[in-house]
Amino acid sequence: MTTKPMTMGIVGLGMWGENRMKNVLSTATQVKVKSCYHYKPEKARAFADRWNLEIAPTYEEMLADPEIEGVFIFTANYLHCEQTIAAAEAGKHVYLTKPIADTVAEARQMAAACEKAGVQCYVDHGTSTSDATFRMKWVIEQGLIGDVIMAEAQQSSGWGLRLTGDEWRARAKTCPGGALIQVGCYNTATFYLLFGQARRVTAFSRNDYTPHDIEDATMLLIEYPTGTIASVASSYAVAVNTSYYRLYGSKGNLFLGPGYQSKEMHIITADTWKYRTPEIPDDVRGPDKLGEFVHCARTGATPVNSTELATQAVAVVNAALLSAQERRPVELTDVLEQ
């Protein structure tokens, strides 16, 4: 991979964006951040002063800067489509936080705009492409637990109970599905990497605990062409943060967690009935995201964190919301073809 840093701008300095960029600015060598933009000038000023960055008066002026090769977009989900298309039309590569957008239609528009402009749209799907996911995939491919008959994923917290109602995350119009689209998309992306495109989704949701119109909890049943049936549970109203994966196979079971980046992986097989840590080669890892982004932007290669992965993840979310609303199973192809 090339070692020349890519010059970037940042848009979106809210809680998530600021935390992510602290890590980038502190340790990253693959990129060089030149400027930042936030719709609140005082927030942009404080961040720029802290990290010795320039301030772009507007997003449009950032995109017009000839030195800027790409942009980090860490804004609200509902802004992703417009901002990504604007960046593509300006010839800038895009590093975007998950989810790619609220709908499949927006995701397709974004991917098409970036392809037309010849720029990379890289969707950081976080833990979905972490080492843990690729370790699970290796266990499956090696046949250690046989055919995966059932799978479970859980990603929940009490975040919704802390929302006041003014935040974009508290409204169904700007955050449809609540926890499902914010963190459940990790699980739907992970299962896409493990089992391929989903076939059918059935979901149930409720709203009893958060004083807003986002879902408190959503439970999905997902059918895959491989024969695997998977469940995904996401909530913004539980007292204790919870995340794990469970795979149940024809030869044994796999348990990952607690913690979505946990290294605590164990399998139990029918021949021994004893839990053990599988011996997985050290080179079984997820991609270095910044390195993969820069490499793919400069070579045109397709990253693991692709728009297709991100679109498949949000398609399952869209199907789940439709299923819960209409109380029926939803074929994923119906959502993808809309």
C-alpha positions in Angstrom: 0.0 0.0 0.0 1.1 3.6 -0.6 2.6 5.4 2.3 1.7 9.0 1.2 -0.9 10.4 3.6 -4.2 11.5 2.0 -5.2 15.1 2.8 -8.7 15.1 4.4 -11.4 17.4 5.7 -13.9 16.6 8.5 -17.6 17.4 8.6 -19.5 16.5 11.7 -18.1 17.1 15.1 -20.9 15.8 17.3 -20.3 13.3 20.0 -19.6 10.4 17.6 -17.5 12.3 15.1 -15.4 14.1 17.7 -14.6 10.8 19.5 -13.7 9.0 16.3 -11.5 11.9 15.0 -9.6 12.1 18.3 -8.3 8.6 17.5 -7.5 9.5 13.9 -5.7 12.7 14.8 -3.8 11.2 17.6 -2.4 8.1 15.9 -3.2 7.9 12.2 -0.4 8.1 9.6 -2.4 7.1 6.6 -4.2 10.5 6.4 -3.4 14.2 7.1 -6.4 16.2 8.3 -6.3 19.8 7.0 -9.6 21.4 7.9 -12.9 20.9 9.7 -16.5 22.1 9.4 -19.4 22.2 11.8 -22.6 24.1 11.6 -21.9 25.6 15.0 -18.9 27.9 14.5 -17.9 27.8 18.2 -17.7 24.0 18.1 -15.6 24.1 14.9 -13.3 26.7 16.5 -12.8 24.7 19.7 -12.0 21.5 17.8 -9.7 23.3 15.3 -7.8 25.0 18.1 -7.3 21.7 19.9 -5.9 19.9 16.9 -4.3 22.8 15.0 -6.7 22.6 12.0 -8.1 25.1 9.6 -11.8 25.9 9.7 -13.8 25.7 6.6 -16.5 28.4 6.7 -18.9 26.1 4.9 -19.0 22.5 3.7 -19.0 23.7 0.1 -15.8 25.7 0.6 -14.2 22.6 2.1 -15.1 20.7 -1.0 -13.8 23.5 -3.2 -10.3 23.3 -1.6 -8.0 21.7 -4.2 -5.7 20.3 -1.5 -8.5 18.3 0.0 -8.6 14.8 -1.5 -11.3 13.3 0.6 -13.7 14.0 3.5 -14.7 12.3 6.7 -18.4 12.5 7.1 -19.5 11.9 10.7 -22.9 13.6 10.6 -26.4 12.5 11.3 -27.7 9.6 9.1 -30.2 11.7 7.3 -27.5 14.0 6.0 -25.3 11.3 4.6 -26.8 11.1 1.1 -26.7 14.8 0.3 -23.3 15.3 1.7 -21.8 12.2 0.0 -23.2 13.2 -3.4 -21.9 16.7 -3.0 -18.4 15.3 -2.2 -18.5 13.0 -5.2 -19.5 15.8 -7.6 -16.5 17.8 -6.2 -14.2 14.8 -7.0 -13.6 14.0 -3.3 -13.3 10.5 -1.8 -15.7 9.8 1.1 -15.0 8.1 4.4 -18.4 7.7 6.0 -19.6 6.4 9.3 -22.3 3.7 9.4 -25.1 3.4 8.5 -24.6 4.5 4.9 -28.1 6.1 5.0 -31.6 5.6 6.3 -32.9 3.8 3.1 -31.7 1.5 0.4 -32.8 4.1 -2.2 -30.4 6.7 -0.7 -27.6 4.2 -0.4 -28.0 3.4 -4.1 -27.9 7.1 -5.1 -24.7 7.6 -3.1 -23.0 4.5 -4.6 -24.0 5.6 -8.1 -22.7 9.2 -7.6 -19.4 8.0 -6.3 -19.0 5.4 -9.1 -19.8 8.0 -11.7 -17.3 10.5 -10.3 -14.6 7.8 -9.9 -14.2 8.3 -6.2 -14.3 5.9 -3.3 -17.2 5.8 -0.9 -15.9 3.9 2.1 -18.5 3.0 4.8 -16.8 2.3 8.2 -19.0 -0.4 9.5 -17.0 -0.6 12.8 -17.2 -3.9 14.5 -18.9 -5.6 11.6 -15.5 -5.8 9.9 -13.4 -6.2 13.1 -11.0 -9.1 13.8 -13.8 -10.9 15.7 -16.0 -11.2 12.6 -13.2 -12.6 10.5 -12.3 -15.0 13.2 -15.9 -16.3 13.3 -15.8 -16.5 9.5 -12.6 -18.6 9.6 -14.2 -21.0 12.2 -17.1 -21.5 9.8 -15.0 -22.0 6.7 -12.8 -24.5 8.5 -15.9 -26.5 9.4 -15.1 -26.5 13.1 -18.8 -26.2 14.0 -20.3 -27.7 10.8 -23.1 -26.0 9.0 -24.5 -23.0 10.9 -28.1 -23.9 11.6 -28.9 -20.9 13.9 -27.2 -17.6 14.8 -27.9 -14.9 17.4 -26.7 -11.4 17.7 -27.4 -8.9 20.5 -26.6 -5.2 20.5 -28.4 -3.1 23.2 -27.9 -0.3 25.6 -29.8 2.3 27.6 -28.9 5.1 25.3 -32.5 5.9 24.4 -33.3 6.6 28.1 -30.8 9.5 28.1 -32.3 11.2 25.0 -34.2 14.4 25.8 -36.3 14.4 22.6 -34.4 17.2 20.8 -31.7 15.0 19.3 -32.0 13.6 15.8 -31.5 10.1 17.3 -34.8 10.5 19.2 -37.0 11.0 16.2 -38.3 8.3 13.8 -38.1 10.7 10.9 -34.4 11.1 11.2 -33.4 7.9 13.0 -35.9 5.2 11.8 -35.7 2.1 13.9 -33.8 3.8 16.8 -31.2 1.3 18.1 -31.7 -1.0 15.1 -30.4 1.4 12.5 -27.8 2.8 14.9 -26.2 -0.4 16.3 -28.3 -3.3 15.0 -26.8 -2.5 11.6 -23.5 -3.8 12.9 -25.1 -7.2 13.3 -26.9 -7.2 9.9 -23.6 -6.3 8.2 -21.8 -9.1 10.1 -24.3 -11.7 9.1 -24.1 -10.6 5.5 -20.3 -11.3 5.7 -20.9 -14.6 7.3 -24.0 -15.9 5.4 -24.5 -13.7 2.3 -27.6 -11.8 1.3 -30.6 -12.4 3.5 -33.7 -14.0 1.9 -36.6 -13.0 4.2 -37.0 -10.8 7.4 -39.7 -11.0 10.1 -39.6 -8.5 12.9 -41.4 -7.3 16.0 -40.9 -3.9 17.8 -42.2 -2.0 20.7 -42.1 1.5 22.2 -42.9 1.6 25.9 -39.9 3.0 27.8 -38.3 5.9 25.8 -40.5 9.0 25.7 -39.9 9.5 22.0 -41.2 7.9 18.8 -38.2 5.6 18.1 -38.5 1.9 18.9 -37.4 0.8 22.4 -36.6 -2.7 21.1 -36.7 -4.6 17.9 -36.3 -8.4 17.4 -35.5 -9.8 13.9 -35.7 -13.3 12.5 -33.6 -13.5 9.3 -33.6 -16.4 6.8 -30.6 -17.0 4.6 -30.2 -19.1 1.4 -27.6 -21.1 3.3 -30.4 -22.5 5.5 -29.3 -20.5 8.5 -31.9 -18.7 10.6 -30.6 -15.8 12.5 -32.0 -13.5 15.2 -30.9 -9.9 15.8 -32.0 -8.0 18.9 -31.5 -4.3 19.4 -32.7 -2.0 22.2 -32.1 1.5 23.5 -33.9 0.8 26.8 -32.0 -1.9 28.7 -30.2 -1.1 32.0 -26.9 -2.8 31.1 -25.1 -2.6 27.7 -25.2 -6.0 26.1 -23.5 -7.4 23.0 -22.6 -10.9 21.8 -22.7 -13.4 19.0 -23.8 -17.1 19.2 -23.5 -19.6 16.3 -25.2 -23.0 16.6 -23.8 -25.6 14.1 -24.3 -29.2 13.1 -21.0 -30.1 14.8 -20.8 -27.6 17.6 -21.4 -24.1 18.8 -19.5 -20.8 18.9 -19.8 -18.1 21.5 -18.3 -14.6 21.1 -18.5 -12.0 23.9 -19.5 -10.3 26.0 -18.5 -7.2 24.0 -18.8 -6.8 20.3 -15.0 -6.6 19.9 -14.3 -9.3 22.4 -11.4 -11.7 22.0 -13.3 -14.1 24.2 -14.3 -16.7 21.6 -15.1 -20.3 22.6 -16.4 -23.3 20.8 -17.9 -26.5 22.1 -18.2 -29.6 19.8 -20.1 -32.8 20.2 -17.0 -34.9 20.3 -15.7 -33.5 23.6 -18.5 -31.4 25.1 -15.8 -29.1 26.5 -15.4 -25.4 25.9 -12.2 -24.4 24.2 -10.6 -21.4 22.5 -10.1 -22.2 18.8 -6.5 -21.9 17.5 -6.9 -19.3 14.8 -3.9 -18.0 12.8 -2.6 -14.6 13.8 -3.1 -13.3 10.2 -6.9 -13.8 10.4 -7.9 -10.2 10.9 -10.2 -7.5 9.7 -8.9 -4.7 7.5 -7.0 -1.7 8.8 -9.8 0.7 7.9 -7.9 3.9 7.2 -5.2 2.0 5.3 -7.8 0.1 3.3 -9.6 3.4 2.5 -6.5 5.2 1.2 -5.4 2.1 -0.8 -8.8 1.6 -2.4 -9.2 5.4 -3.1 -5.9 5.5 -4.9 -6.1 2.1 -6.7 -9.8 1.7 -7.4 -9.9 -1.6 -5.5 -13.1 -2.6 -3.8 -12.8 -2.5 0.0 -14.4 -4.9 2.5 -16.2 -1.9 3.9 -18.0 -1.3 0.6 -21.2 0.4 -0.3 -22.7 -3.0 -1.1 -22.0 -4.3 2.4 -23.5 -1.1 3.8 -26.5 -1.3 1.5 -27.2 -4.9 2.4 -27.0 -4.0 6.1 -29.5 -1.2 5.8 -31.8 -3.3 3.5 -32.3 -5.7 6.4 -33.1 -2.8 8.7 -35.6 -1.4 6.2 -37.2 -4.8 5.7 -37.5 -5.2 9.5 -39.2 -1.9 10.0 -41.7 -2.8 7.2 -42.3 -6.2 8.7 -43.0 -4.8 12.2 -45.3 -2.2 10.8 -47.3 -4.5 8.5 -46.9 -7.6 10.7 -45.7 -9.9 7.9 -42.5 -11.4 6.6 -40.7 -9.2 4.0 -38.6 -10.6 1.1 -35.3 -8.7 1.0 -35.4 -8.6 -2.8 -38.5 -6.5 -2.6 -36.7 -3.9 -0.5 -33.5 -4.0 -2.6 -35.5 -3.5 -5.8 -37.5 -0.5 -4.6 
